[in-house]
Amino acid sequence: MQEEVSKNNKVDVIVVGAGPAGVSAAVTVARGGKKVVLVERGTFAGSKNMYGGIIYSHAAKEIFPNFEEEAPIERFVKKHTYVLLSKDDSTTQITYENPQNEKNAFVAIRANWDKWCVEQAKKEGVYYAPETLVRELILEKGKVVGIRTDIEDYFADIVIIADGVNSLLAKQLNLRDDIKPKNVVLGVKEVIKLKPEIIEQRLSLKNQEGAAVELVGGPFSGMFGLGFIYTNKDSIAVGLGVSLEDLKTKKIKPYELLEKLKSHPFVSDLIEGGELLEYSAHMIPEGGYNCLPVLYTDGAMVVGDAAMLVNNVHFEGTNFAMISGKMAGETALAAFEENDFSANMLCLYKKKLLNSFILKDLKTYKDVVKILTKRSSSFMGYYPEKINEFFGIFTCADGLEKKSKFQNFAKNFFRKRSLSELFLDMTAGIKLILGILK
Ligand SMILES: Cc1cc2nc3c(=O)[nH]c(=O)nc-3n(C[C@H](O)[C@H](O)[C@H](O)COP(=O)(O)OP(=O)(O)OC[C@H]3O[C@@H](n4cnc5c(N)ncnc54)[C@H](O)[C@@H]3O)c2cc1C
């Protein structure tokens, strides 16, 4: 890094963290002709990063318009499937395919994708400093003026904080609190190697087509969580995200849940004969609009997961990260035009977010997670179970008359669910719909 910055260790902008948010911020600043250093603690970009598997093309294109031809894409997502699981059986509820929009999303491996993005950014003039851990921000009269690394101090007019969900740097500035267990989901994932033709045959895909499968119910038994399956070229990612609070109160280990998920017949049939390549875990901010940190201060802006910008209902995090990074980069360029790096100027970043899908969507969904968490035992446990039970009866021809089976089903349904609980679920459902539409 020493050779990359001027003698007094000063550049225009420093970006901390080379995930999707940081690289997008850095490349935007470099395109505007300013000197920017992108600092990453990992040995290479992506080495410390884990996620489910999907990146959205609209955001990737906005940052790297040529990505489709050159980036390390595993598979474009041809099919989006939502599956309701019970203990052993499953109801494939919806599979959506749109031939007009087959390139809406793609699966990529972060170690490859993040590395590729950094290589593009370097070509466009970003100075990249891997294996550099930022210990803290340097402040002068309350304004952020630089970073302290293990090696040396470096200075800039603006620091963009893109250090991910735990963001020690945003905490240092008191822009956000420690993340609370109820506002965070723990994600765990295994990658399982399988021949491409087996993946395609098991998921009814054609050559190089990909699938995203979201799993509701099953091993979560009412905890706030979802499972997922994404297809790489020659492996399948199986994982889940589950509320840290639920894991704590129910004293369940996330890998135990993952083992249960993998042994569900719907999943075990898909991964049978595969070879485990890797296991990883990472947190996802969950708080949404109601838990947003302060997004800017004198000399600094916070982007991506560090700013808790994730829409969990739609599994959107990388696009929020990339576009928030871009907006912070644009704001930095505007600040240089005005030669003003104060919070007064950097509030433009928040204005941009407010006018974009990012804060509009988070606002739309601001109560969804809260409502679903409260009634997760119903929506993520009881109902998926009962829907499967219903279909089990509906499809079973065993020589017994149907009427008494349906009567038993109805009796059990109400025996285990009091009217007041049903009322609460219904109210929650109405609140969800009204909250989204209003
Ligand atoms: C299980 C799981 C599944 C997910 N699935 C999806 C999905 O399918 N689609 C989707 O869009 N999103 C998904 N997400 C969310 C997505 O991964 C994040 O929203 C996205 O990675 C945020 O990008 P970021 O750049 O803000 O942070 P990160 O990707 O976390 O990058 C932060 C970077 O900062 C570096 N860093 C941290 N501290 C320092 C420091 N002090 N000094 C130097 N460097 C530092 C880290 O090494 C890292 O490279 C998922 C997340 C998880 C955990």
The ligand as an SDF file (V2000), in Angstrom:
LIG
                    3D

 53 58  0  0  0  0  0  0  0  0999 V2000
  -26.0760  -17.1940    4.3050 C   0  0  0  0  0  0  0  0  0  0  0  0
  -26.1990  -15.9470    3.4640 C   0  0  0  0  0  0  0  0  0  0  0  0
  -26.8870  -16.0020    2.2660 C   0  0  0  0  0  0  0  0  0  0  0  0
  -27.0010  -14.8540    1.4830 C   0  0  0  0  0  0  0  0  0  0  0  0
  -27.5780  -14.9820    0.2530 N   0  0  0  0  0  0  0  0  0  0  0  0
  -27.6290  -13.9130   -0.5600 C   0  0  0  0  0  0  0  0  0  0  0  0
  -28.0710  -14.0620   -1.9020 C   0  0  0  0  0  0  0  0  0  0  0  0
  -28.3390  -15.1730   -2.3880 O   0  0  0  0  0  0  0  0  0  0  0  0
  -28.1680  -12.9380   -2.6600 N   0  0  0  0  0  0  0  0  0  0  0  0
  -27.8200  -11.7100   -2.1820 C   0  0  0  0  0  0  0  0  0  0  0  0
  -27.9340  -10.7170   -2.9200 O   0  0  0  0  0  0  0  0  0  0  0  0
  -27.3400  -11.5540   -0.9280 N   0  0  0  0  0  0  0  0  0  0  0  0
  -27.2230  -12.6210   -0.1150 C   0  0  0  0  0  0  0  0  0  0  0  0
  -26.6940  -12.4890    1.1370 N   0  0  0  0  0  0  0  0  0  0  0  0
  -26.3170  -11.1400    1.6190 C   0  0  0  0  0  0  0  0  0  0  0  0
  -25.0110  -10.6660    0.9660 C   0  0  0  0  0  0  0  0  0  0  0  0
  -24.0210  -11.6340    1.1190 O   0  0  0  0  0  0  0  0  0  0  0  0
  -24.5510   -9.3610    1.6120 C   0  0  0  0  0  0  0  0  0  0  0  0
  -25.6370   -8.4680    1.6740 O   0  0  0  0  0  0  0  0  0  0  0  0
  -23.4140   -8.7300    0.8170 C   0  0  0  0  0  0  0  0  0  0  0  0
  -22.3060   -9.5800    0.7680 O   0  0  0  0  0  0  0  0  0  0  0  0
  -22.9940   -7.4050    1.4670 C   0  0  0  0  0  0  0  0  0  0  0  0
  -21.8570   -6.8920    0.8190 O   0  0  0  0  0  0  0  0  0  0  0  0
  -20.8630   -5.9020    1.5760 P   0  0  0  0  0  0  0  0  0  0  0  0
  -19.8540   -5.5220    0.5770 O   0  0  0  0  0  0  0  0  0  0  0  0
  -21.6390   -4.8460    2.2530 O   0  0  0  0  0  0  0  0  0  0  0  0
  -20.2250   -6.7630    2.7570 O   0  0  0  0  0  0  0  0  0  0  0  0
  -19.2810   -8.0750    2.6910 P   0  0  0  0  0  0  0  0  0  0  0  0
  -19.5820   -8.8670    1.4720 O   0  0  0  0  0  0  0  0  0  0  0  0
  -19.4240   -8.7250    4.0080 O   0  0  0  0  0  0  0  0  0  0  0  0
  -17.8220   -7.4760    2.5490 O   0  0  0  0  0  0  0  0  0  0  0  0
  -17.1660   -6.8250    3.5980 C   0  0  0  0  0  0  0  0  0  0  0  0
  -15.6770   -6.8650    3.3270 C   0  0  0  0  0  0  0  0  0  0  0  0
  -14.9810   -6.0500    4.2670 O   0  0  0  0  0  0  0  0  0  0  0  0
  -13.8020   -6.7290    4.6870 C   0  0  0  0  0  0  0  0  0  0  0  0
  -13.4590   -6.1820    6.0090 N   0  0  0  0  0  0  0  0  0  0  0  0
  -14.1950   -6.2620    7.1530 C   0  0  0  0  0  0  0  0  0  0  0  0
  -13.5940   -5.6090    8.1550 N   0  0  0  0  0  0  0  0  0  0  0  0
  -12.4410   -5.1000    7.6500 C   0  0  0  0  0  0  0  0  0  0  0  0
  -11.3940   -4.3340    8.2080 C   0  0  0  0  0  0  0  0  0  0  0  0
  -11.4350   -3.9150    9.4820 N   0  0  0  0  0  0  0  0  0  0  0  0
  -10.3390   -3.9910    7.4330 N   0  0  0  0  0  0  0  0  0  0  0  0
  -10.3080   -4.3900    6.1260 C   0  0  0  0  0  0  0  0  0  0  0  0
  -11.2900   -5.1160    5.5340 N   0  0  0  0  0  0  0  0  0  0  0  0
  -12.3470   -5.4570    6.2750 C   0  0  0  0  0  0  0  0  0  0  0  0
  -14.2290   -8.2000    4.7000 C   0  0  0  0  0  0  0  0  0  0  0  0
  -13.1130   -9.0690    4.6510 O   0  0  0  0  0  0  0  0  0  0  0  0
  -15.0910   -8.2780    3.4420 C   0  0  0  0  0  0  0  0  0  0  0  0
  -14.3430   -8.5520    2.2960 O   0  0  0  0  0  0  0  0  0  0  0  0
  -26.5100  -13.6130    1.9310 C   0  0  0  0  0  0  0  0  0  0  0  0
  -25.7990  -13.5620    3.1350 C   0  0  0  0  0  0  0  0  0  0  0  0
  -25.6120  -14.7130    3.8830 C   0  0  0  0  0  0  0  0  0  0  0  0
  -24.7930  -14.6580    5.1380 C   0  0  0  0  0  0  0  0  0  0  0  0
  1  2  1  0
  2  3  1  0
  2 52  2  0
  3  4  2  0
  4  5  1  0
  4 50  1  0
  5  6  2  0
  6  7  1  0
  6 13  1  0
  7  8  2  0
  7  9  1  0
  9 10  1  0
 10 11  2  0
 10 12  1  0
 12 13  2  0
 13 14  1  0
 14 15  1  0
 14 50  1  0
 15 16  1  0
 16 17  1  0
 16 18  1  0
 18 19  1  0
 18 20  1  0
 20 21  1  0
 20 22  1  0
 22 23  1  0
 23 24  1  0
 24 25  2  0
 24 26  1  0
 24 27  1  0
 27 28  1  0
 28 29  2  0
 28 30  1  0
 28 31  1  0
 31 32  1  0
 32 33  1  0
 33 34  1  0
 33 48  1  0
 34 35  1  0
 35 36  1  0
 35 46  1  0
 36 37  1  0
 36 45  1  0
 37 38  2  0
 38 39  1  0
 39 40  1  0
 39 45  2  0
 40 41  1  0
 40 42  2  0
 42 43  1  0
 43 44  2  0
 44 45  1  0
 46 47  1  0
 46 48  1  0
 48 49  1  0
 50 51  2  0
 51 52  1  0
 52 53  1  0
M  END
$$$$
